[in-house]
Amino acid sequence: MTASETLKLIAKQWCSLSDLMKLAGVGRNNALYIKSTIKKRLENENYYVPNNAVPMQEVVKYLNIDIPYLEGRVKTLTKEA
């Protein structure tokens, strides 16, 4: 997955299971575990989370995705092309 593909994916408001599998580079079972971990944490903080998705912002935090680095890589790669 390229930096620009990652940025495009994390631009969504909600993260589905297939999005999570792509971002984390894991299979379905590990993605379900990550999703349930994020969902439980948010519910413990009294947030409502739908069953089929979790907020992308929380996924980015959980996976520790460095957005400024990805943006820099995209700018560098587009200058080279």
C-alpha positions as CSV (number, residue, x, y, z in Angstrom):
1,M,0.0,0.0,0.0
2,T,1.5,3.3,-1.0
3,A,1.6,6.5,1.0
4,S,-1.0,8.2,-1.2
5,E,-3.3,5.1,-1.0
6,T,-3.0,5.2,2.8
7,L,-3.8,8.9,2.9
8,K,-6.8,8.4,0.7
9,L,-8.1,5.6,2.9
10,I,-7.6,7.5,6.2
11,A,-9.5,10.4,4.7
12,K,-12.7,8.5,5.4
13,Q,-14.8,9.3,8.5
14,W,-15.5,5.7,9.4
15,C,-13.2,2.7,9.1
16,S,-14.8,-0.6,8.0
17,L,-13.3,-4.0,8.7
18,S,-11.8,-4.2,5.2
19,D,-10.3,-0.8,5.6
20,L,-8.8,-1.8,8.9
21,M,-7.4,-5.0,7.3
22,K,-5.6,-2.9,4.6
23,L,-4.3,-0.3,7.0
24,A,-3.0,-2.7,9.6
25,G,-1.9,-5.3,7.1
26,V,-3.6,-8.0,9.1
27,G,-6.2,-10.7,8.4
28,R,-9.8,-10.7,9.4
29,N,-9.5,-12.1,12.9
30,N,-6.8,-9.6,14.0
31,A,-8.8,-6.7,12.4
32,L,-11.8,-7.8,14.4
33,Y,-9.7,-7.8,17.6
34,I,-8.4,-4.3,16.8
35,K,-11.9,-3.1,16.0
36,S,-13.4,-4.5,19.2
37,T,-10.6,-3.1,21.3
38,I,-11.2,0.4,19.9
39,K,-15.0,0.0,20.2
40,K,-14.8,-1.1,23.9
41,R,-12.5,1.8,24.8
42,L,-14.8,4.3,23.2
43,E,-17.9,2.8,24.8
44,N,-16.1,2.9,28.2
45,E,-15.7,6.7,27.6
46,N,-19.5,6.8,27.0
47,Y,-19.4,7.2,23.2
48,Y,-21.8,5.5,20.9
49,V,-20.1,3.4,18.2
50,P,-22.1,1.7,15.4
51,N,-21.6,-2.1,15.0
52,N,-20.1,-2.1,11.5
53,A,-17.4,0.7,11.8
54,V,-15.2,2.6,14.1
55,P,-14.0,6.3,13.7
56,M,-11.0,6.5,11.4
57,Q,-9.4,9.1,13.8
58,E,-9.3,6.4,16.5
59,V,-7.9,3.8,14.1
60,V,-5.1,6.3,13.2
61,K,-4.3,6.8,16.9
62,Y,-4.4,3.1,17.6
63,L,-2.1,2.2,14.7
64,N,0.1,5.2,15.4
65,I,0.0,6.3,11.7
66,D,2.3,9.3,11.0
67,I,0.2,11.4,8.7
68,P,2.8,14.3,8.3
69,Y,5.4,11.7,7.2
70,L,3.0,10.2,4.6
71,E,2.1,13.6,3.3
72,G,5.8,14.4,3.0
73,R,6.5,11.2,1.1
74,V,3.7,11.9,-1.3
75,K,5.0,15.4,-2.0
76,T,8.5,14.0,-2.5
77,L,7.3,11.2,-4.9
78,T,5.2,13.6,-7.0
79,K,8.2,16.0,-7.4
80,E,10.4,13.0,-8.6
81,A,7.8,11.9,-11.2
